[in-house]
Amino acid sequence: MEYVTAVPHPRSEAVPARSGRRSLALALMCGALGAAVALLSTRQRWAEGTATVAGGAFPLTAKGSDVTGVPAALAIVGLAALVAVFAVRCAGRFVVAAVLALSGAGTVAAALAGASDGGALDDKAAAASGDTSATVAALTHTAWPYVAAAGGALILLAGLLALRYGRLWPAMSGRYERSAAPRPRRAARADDPDRPDELWKALDRGEDPTGPDPA
């Protein structure tokens, strides 16, 4: 009775590798672009309004970093997690990928929460008027909080890709890592003519240890 061994088709083995490369490139692009967009957006003007002072209406503006520092902080965490994904393996990679995804989700939530927040301008209005109970008037918001949220969504997508395809991605090579085990020393031969004790014995016998070896 003959047994036929099933040979895996080369194309079936190439599919996971191709999916890993594509997901890796997409995750890197989304993560890096998302972090850059979120960080850039927090430096832009998110809200503007006026405060009533003795001389009349005083214009006020608030950047994203004035409203909330959470999106920028989480974007940096997400960028660090994106790099750390390649430094760990197995369960560690899954944990880092989860941190990456949560950083993106947190960036989205914080940016959307700050899109309608006027607390930063109220504080500026109180400082400008000298009245702690003063609030900003004619409050308007820009589209930059939603741009920051879009950046967070890209980070979230990178995290989801890492969770789904991270096991197919390469890891940092271990050839540069130092081993803690001491290197084994080469055992010296008992009849090694270069050993100091053998040289002394040759001199005692009246032989020249630097001369040619006897045939």
C-alpha positions as semicolon CSV with decimal commas, in nm:
position;residue;x (nm);y (nm);z (nm)
1;M;0,000;0,000;0,000
2;E;0,151;0,329;-0,107
3;Y;0,132;0,644;0,104
4;V;0,124;0,978;-0,069
5;T;0,283;1,267;0,124
6;A;0,106;1,595;0,070
7;V;0,351;1,866;-0,034
8;P;0,245;2,223;0,056
9;H;0,199;2,441;-0,243
10;P;0,452;2,726;-0,263
11;R;0,176;2,975;-0,329
12;S;-0,006;2,878;-0,009
13;E;0,310;2,952;0,192
14;A;0,362;3,285;0,018
15;V;0,016;3,418;0,108
16;P;0,085;3,468;0,484
17;A;0,424;3,625;0,410
18;R;0,267;3,865;0,160
19;S;-0,009;3,954;0,407
20;G;0,251;4,015;0,677
21;R;0,452;4,252;0,459
22;R;0,148;4,447;0,346
23;S;0,004;4,478;0,697
24;L;0,344;4,580;0,831
25;A;0,384;4,858;0,575
26;L;0,028;4,978;0,633
27;A;0,067;4,976;1,012
28;L;0,393;5,170;0,998
29;M;0,243;5,428;0,765
30;C;-0,077;5,468;0,968
31;G;0,098;5,480;1,304
32;A;0,365;5,729;1,205
33;L;0,124;5,950;1,008
34;G;-0,139;5,937;1,282
35;A;0,106;6,039;1,553
36;A;0,240;6,324;1,339
37;V;-0,111;6,450;1,260
38;A;-0,222;6,434;1,624
39;L;0,088;6,616;1,748
40;L;0,062;6,883;1,478
41;S;-0,308;6,936;1,546
42;T;-0,256;7,003;1,916
43;R;-0,034;7,299;1,826
44;Q;-0,309;7,463;1,621
45;R;-0,595;7,688;1,731
46;W;-0,890;7,489;1,860
47;A;-1,114;7,762;1,997
48;E;-1,153;8,138;1,992
49;G;-1,375;8,397;2,156
50;T;-1,377;8,736;2,328
51;A;-1,350;8,858;2,684
52;T;-1,506;9,177;2,815
53;V;-1,247;9,410;2,966
54;A;-1,243;9,780;3,054
55;G;-1,136;9,877;2,703
56;G;-1,401;9,663;2,534
57;A;-1,394;9,316;2,379
58;F;-1,061;9,140;2,393
59;P;-1,002;8,852;2,146
60;L;-0,882;8,523;2,290
61;T;-0,760;8,202;2,130
62;A;-0,671;7,858;2,268
63;K;-0,448;7,599;2,110
64;G;-0,509;7,230;2,141
65;S;-0,238;7,199;2,404
66;D;-0,420;7,468;2,607
67;V;-0,744;7,272;2,593
68;T;-0,604;6,926;2,671
69;G;-0,264;6,763;2,672
70;V;-0,400;6,409;2,646
71;P;-0,398;6,370;2,264
72;A;-0,034;6,475;2,233
73;A;0,075;6,252;2,521
74;L;-0,110;5,949;2,386
75;A;0,026;6,012;2,037
76;I;0,380;5,993;2,176
77;V;0,291;5,674;2,366
78;G;0,147;5,526;2,047
79;L;0,458;5,615;1,848
80;A;0,679;5,450;2,112
81;A;0,457;5,142;2,112
82;L;0,478;5,122;1,733
83;V;0,857;5,102;1,757
84;A;0,846;4,861;2,052
85;V;0,632;4,615;1,858
86;F;0,944;4,501;1,673
87;A;1,152;4,462;1,989
88;V;0,928;4,201;2,152
89;R;0,779;3,870;2,050
90;C;0,488;3,639;2,129
91;A;0,282;3,761;2,426
92;G;0,489;4,077;2,462
93;R;0,407;4,181;2,108
94;F;0,036;4,129;2,175
95;V;0,054;4,351;2,487
96;V;0,242;4,628;2,305
97;A;-0,003;4,610;2,014
98;A;-0,290;4,648;2,261
99;V;-0,119;4,956;2,409
100;L;-0,086;5,097;2,057
101;A;-0,455;5,044;1,987
102;L;-0,561;5,192;2,322
103;S;-0,340;5,496;2,262
104;G;-0,521;5,561;1,936
105;A;-0,864;5,515;2,093
106;G;-0,772;5,747;2,378
107;T;-0,647;6,010;2,136
108;V;-0,977;6,001;1,947
109;A;-1,183;6,029;2,267
110;A;-0,975;6,313;2,412
111;A;-0,978;6,511;2,087
112;L;-1,354;6,481;2,046
113;A;-1,407;6,580;2,410
114;G;-1,194;6,891;2,358
115;A;-1,380;6,992;2,042
116;S;-1,653;7,161;2,245
117;D;-1,455;7,251;2,557
118;G;-1,438;7,619;2,647
119;G;-1,266;7,587;2,983
120;A;-0,928;7,703;2,855
121;L;-1,079;8,023;2,711
122;D;-1,277;8,085;3,031
123;D;-0,951;8,075;3,224
124;K;-0,795;8,321;2,982
125;A;-1,099;8,547;3,004
126;A;-1,075;8,547;3,383
127;A;-0,707;8,633;3,365
128;A;-0,761;8,911;3,110
129;S;-1,051;9,076;3,294
130;G;-0,925;9,022;3,646
131;D;-1,260;8,864;3,736
132;T;-1,244;8,498;3,836
133;S;-1,607;8,450;3,739
134;A;-1,567;8,593;3,388
135;T;-1,639;8,367;3,092
136;V;-1,559;8,391;2,726
137;A;-1,818;8,527;2,483
138;A;-1,877;8,446;2,117
139;L;-1,712;8,107;2,159
140;T;-1,631;7,924;1,835
141;H;-1,433;7,611;1,757
142;T;-1,218;7,511;1,463
143;A;-1,186;7,180;1,283
144;W;-0,845;7,097;1,430
145;P;-0,983;6,879;1,713
146;Y;-1,139;6,655;1,451
147;V;-0,810;6,641;1,263
148;A;-0,646;6,524;1,585
149;A;-0,919;6,263;1,620
150;A;-0,844;6,144;1,267
151;G;-0,480;6,106;1,365
152;G;-0,587;5,900;1,664
153;A;-0,799;5,683;1,436
154;L;-0,490;5,608;1,226
155;I;-0,298;5,507;1,540
156;L;-0,590;5,286;1,638
157;L;-0,585;5,122;1,296
158;A;-0,212;5,055;1,333
159;G;-0,280;4,889;1,667
160;L;-0,555;4,671;1,525
161;L;-0,326;4,562;1,242
162;A;-0,057;4,475;1,496
163;L;-0,306;4,268;1,694
164;R;-0,423;4,083;1,385
165;Y;-0,101;4,037;1,187
166;G;0,174;4,107;1,441
167;R;0,267;3,739;1,466
168;L;0,371;3,748;1,100
169;W;0,598;4,048;1,140
170;P;0,976;4,016;1,182
171;A;1,146;4,097;1,511
172;M;1,477;4,261;1,587
173;S;1,771;4,033;1,518
174;G;1,932;3,880;1,823
175;R;2,279;3,864;1,673
176;Y;2,367;4,197;1,835
177;E;2,255;4,084;2,178
178;R;2,531;3,988;2,420
179;S;2,518;3,651;2,581
180;A;2,567;3,638;2,955
181;A;2,737;3,298;2,934
182;P;3,117;3,316;2,931
183;R;3,288;3,202;2,617
184;P;3,460;2,866;2,650
185;R;3,835;2,891;2,644
186;R;4,037;2,679;2,411
187;A;4,196;2,400;2,604
188;A;4,572;2,405;2,582
189;R;4,735;2,093;2,446
190;A;4,961;1,909;2,684
191;D;5,233;1,882;2,417
192;D;5,199;2,237;2,289
193;P;5,556;2,358;2,223
194;D;5,451;2,718;2,272
195;R;5,360;2,662;2,637
196;P;5,607;2,829;2,877
197;D;5,676;2,507;3,070
198;E;5,752;2,320;2,747
199;L;5,995;2,593;2,642
200;W;6,180;2,563;2,973
201;K;6,193;2,184;2,941
202;A;6,339;2,217;2,591
203;L;6,609;2,452;2,719
204;D;6,693;2,210;3,000
205;R;6,740;1,935;2,741
206;G;6,974;2,161;2,546
207;E;6,733;2,201;2,257
208;D;6,663;2,521;2,069
209;P;6,286;2,583;2,101
210;T;6,300;2,844;1,823
211;G;6,455;2,610;1,573
212;P;6,273;2,395;1,318
213;D;6,075;2,099;1,438
214;P;6,262;1,770;1,418
215;A;6,153;1,553;1,127
